[in-house]
Structure formats: C-alpha cells, structure tokens
Amino acid sequence: MRYVIIGAGAVGGTIGVLLGEAGRDVTLVARGAHLDAIRRRGLTLRTPDRSVTWRGPATGGPGPEPLPADTALVLTVKSQHTWAALDAWADTPVVGGGTAGQRLPLFTAQNGVANEPTALRLFAHVHPVCVWLPATHLDPGRVIASGHPYPGMLHLGRYPAGADETDVAVSADLTAAGFVAPVRPDVMRWKYGKLLNNLGNGVQALLGGDLPGWLLDRVRAEGVAVLAAAGIAHSSEDEERAERGDRVGTRPVDGQPRSGSSTWQSLTRAAGSTEADHLNGEIVQLGRRYGVPTPANTAVQIAVRRLARERLPAGTFPLAELTDLVQRPE
C-alpha cells in the first residue's frame, strides 16, 4: 500500500513520518512555507523520546502522472478545508483506468463527523478514522507528537458502517508504524464520541488555561442532548477511557507540555479559520434541526469565528463576554 497524506500538519505529519520510518511508501501533501521547508530539509517529528527527520516526496497537489492503483489517500486537513482537498484529488487518474474518486480508498483522519458524508459525494470508498493523536504543528517543517507510550490511537472502518480488507491492511501498516489501530465496523459511533470531547477545543482556544468547568460541562451536555434527540449513537466516556487505557497519554517534549488543541493551534498560527464550525457548529445545526437549544456551543462558535476572522491571539477572549454570549437567547 502506498500512502498520500493530504495535509502534513500535526496529525498528517505524525502519521506520514512514522509510516515512512516503518518502510511504507509515503508522499506528503502540504502548502506554503511548510511545503517549502519539507522540500528543503525534510519534516522533523519530535516525540517524548526522540527526534526523527523524514525526507521523501512532498507535493502541493496532484501531479501529472496517474496514481498507482494500490494508493490509499489519507485526508488529514482541517474540516473547513475538506471540500477543496476532495475537489483537487477526486478526478486524478489512476493507473489502469478510472479516477481516484472512483477507485481509491479515502481515509478521513479528521475531527468532526461532516467530512465523511461530504467525501461520499466524490469518493466511492470512504473510510472514517477516529483520531486520538495529541500532536502540535506551529512551525514550518516541524511537528511535535506528545502521545506516550503510543503516539496515537486510530480506529478504522468504512462509511457509513462496516469494515473491509483495506481497513485490515492499513491497520497492519499503522500498527507497524507504532500506532494502536483497531478496525471497528461502528467507527462513526466512536467519531461521534470524539466529537463530544472536541467541543471543549473552542473553549480552550478562547480562554487559554484555567477553563471554567461549568462551560466545559455545558457544551458537552448540549452535545449529548442533541445526539439523543437525533437518535445518533456515540461512545461513552467510560468506554473511551477503557479503550485507551494508559496507551495514549501525553508527556512533555523537550521539557514542554502540549500547548493546546487543534483549534488553539489554528488561532496561534493566525490561519484565519478554524474547525469550530464543524465541531461546536455540528451541535448547533443538529440542535436547530431537532429543536434542542444549544446556547453554549453557539456562543463558542461565534467567539472562535471572531478571533479567527480578526486574527487575534488564542486565549484572549474575555470570559465575561463569553458568559454573556451563552446567556443570550438565540
């Protein structure tokens, strides 16, 4: 199996470097200064135990040559960039005929649950990945993976349900690269459970440290209520703790603890957008569809969008203003 990692940031960079180190054929897809740095000096991955630099093919998008038929595409861009990435790769020719969208498996190793139905519009073979992988990407050409003793846990399956031999083959490669990679026919149930955990990402990105427990509890409780109203199953917190056990904790890298969530990282890089619309925003849209109020998730979404739009630093949103937003009627 050959791997094209579409989005060599925190998650994609970690997966790509470790697959490459395990001897798998890997091509990284990146953009801007990050792509330039990878081409010049490789992608350096720092973990709690070591540092490794991967040097291999890196590209900004599909090339002129058809993709080999044994290629797996691994989508690791943030959810707000999913459609552009799908559109760029779906029509790429494949050796032997057909296109990537028709023939190749697409693994969606992303937060949120909107990527899979979006991908199914262009790709026939969509494989969700539930990502538990604490990593950070702030500087071009560098990724920090804080997971220990395993770098991450990656549940694999097919969308909307089931699993196949491709999942088994990719799981074996990820296992060889050091990940915990169980194949689960109910992988979307795990992704909805992860979504509930990710609802706090925006809170942390807005306020930095010292997070108010009442707000974290509120955004999750709204999420649980919305999923119940929609009849959507999700993994429980106890189930997730039992699954991970002590296999994917975090440790400092170079003496520094992990800085913040993926949303925090987007604000810190002044990227101009975040995935909050696909995390808190997922709960907001389901709440509106099923008549469940979601004032806390709505407030977090609005506030994160404001910081991103104005390119203000992470951790600078006033708690009093955020509290006021939560209390406003929709």
C-alpha positions, -999 to +999 in steps of 0.1 A: +000+000+000+013+035-009+001+064+011-006+100+001-011+121+032-032+151+022-023+177+049+010+171+066+003+191+097+001+178+133-019+146+126-009+140+090+028+148+097+029+123+126+012+096+106+033+102+075+067+103+092+061+072+112+047+053+083+077+063+063+101+053+091+084+019+091+093+015+054+060+023+038+058+044+006+047+079+017+041+111-001+033+142+019+010+169+007+015+204+022+014+240+012+032+273+016+061+277+039+055+242+054+059+226+020+090+246+012+106+236+045+098+199+039+113+200+005+145+218+017+152+199+049+126+173+055+098+170+081+112+167+116+090+149+141+098+153+178+083+129+204+088+125+242+116+100+234+134+111+202+135+132+171+133+118+136+135+136+102+117+122+072+130+131+038+109+120+009+085+132-018+064+162-009+039+180-032+013+207-032-013+187-050-019+160-077+009+157-103+006+149-140+011+112-136-017+087-127-017+074-092-008+038-086-038+015-081-025+004-047-026+040-033-045+050-002-054+087+002-053+098+039-072+131+044-058+150+074-067+186+066-089+206+089-126+201+082-130+236+068-105+226+040-121+193+032-140+202+001-111+219-016-089+189-009-115+164-022-121+185-053-084+186-060-078+149-058-111+132-068-105+134-106-069+124-105-063+095-130-054+060-117-031+035-134-054+011-152-082+035-157-107+054-137-102+082-112-092+084-075-127+092-066-139+060-083-113+036-073-091+046-044-098+043-007-100+077+011-093+076+049-107+107+067-084+111+097-100+143+109-120+157+138-158+161+133-184+140+115-192+161+085-162+150+064-175+116+056-208+125+040-191+153+022-164+129+009-191+104-003-202+129-029-169+125-047-153+093-034-169+058-036-148+043-009-147+064+023-131+051+054-136+071+086-107+073+111-114+083+148-082+101+157-068+102+193-034+117+185-021+145+206+002+165+183+011+201+175+022+219+143+031+256+147+064+259+127+072+251+091+089+217+087+083+206+123+057+186+141+055+176+178+038+144+188+032+142+226+015+108+228+031+082+250+038+053+251+019+051+217+018+082+195-019+077+189-050+055+186-067+054+152-100+035+148-107+025+112-138+014+093-160+021+064-186+048+059-214+046+069-207+013+086-187-019+083-151-027+075-132-045+048-098-059+038-084-024+030-091-014+066-072-045+078-042-038+056-040-002+066-044-012+103-014-035+099+007-008+084-003+017+112+005-009+138+039-015+123+044+023+125+037+023+162+001+032+164-028+015+181-051+009+151-082-012+158-107-019+130-142-011+140-174-016+119-191+011+141-163+036+136-187+065+133-201+058+167-165+064+180-162+096+159-194+110+175-180+102+209-148+120+199-169+150+187-183+154+222-148+156+236-137+180+209-165+205+219-141+218+246-114+227+220-130+260+213-133+269+250-096+262+255-087+282+223-107+312+235-097+313+272-063+296+273-057+279+307-079+278+338-110+268+320-144+271+337-158+237+344-194+249+341-188+258+305-170+226+295-198+206+311-224+228+294-211+224+258-208+186+263-243+183+279-258+202+249-240+178+226-253+147+244-288+161+244-287+169+207-273+134+197-300+118+218-327+139+200-313+130+167-311+093+176-273+092+169-253+067+189-219+076+204-192+060+225-193+069+262-166+085+283-161+053+303-159+033+271-132+056+256-112+055+288-113+017+288-103+016+251-073+040+255-063+029+290-027+040+295-017+036+259-021+071+246-013+096+274+008+127+269+043+136+280+063+168+276+085+171+245+118+190+250+105+198+285+074+215+272+038+201+277+014+201+248+004+237+241-032+233+231-059+218+209-061+219+171-084+249+173-059+267+196-031+259+171-051+274+142-056+307+161-020+307+172-008+304+136-033+332+126-047+308+100-078+328+095-102+299+101-107+270+125-127+238+126-151+251+152-179+253+126-176+216+122-173+208+160-195+232+180-212+241+148-222+205+142-240+205+175-256+239+167-270+227+134-283+195+148-299+214+177-317+237+152-329+207+132-342+188+162-354+217+184-327+214+211-313+247+224-275+250+222-266+284+236-231+274+249-220+258+216-234+287+197-215+312+218-182+293+215-187+291+177-194+328+174-165+338+196-139+315+179-150+328+145-144+363+157-109+356+169-101+338+137-116+365+115-097+393+133-066+371+137-065+378+174-043+355+196-056+324+212-066+327+248-076+364+246-114+362+246-128+378+278-147+352+299-173+378+309-181+384+272-183+347+265-206+342+295-228+370+282-230+353+248-240+320+264-268+337+283-283+355+252-314+339+236-309+326+201 
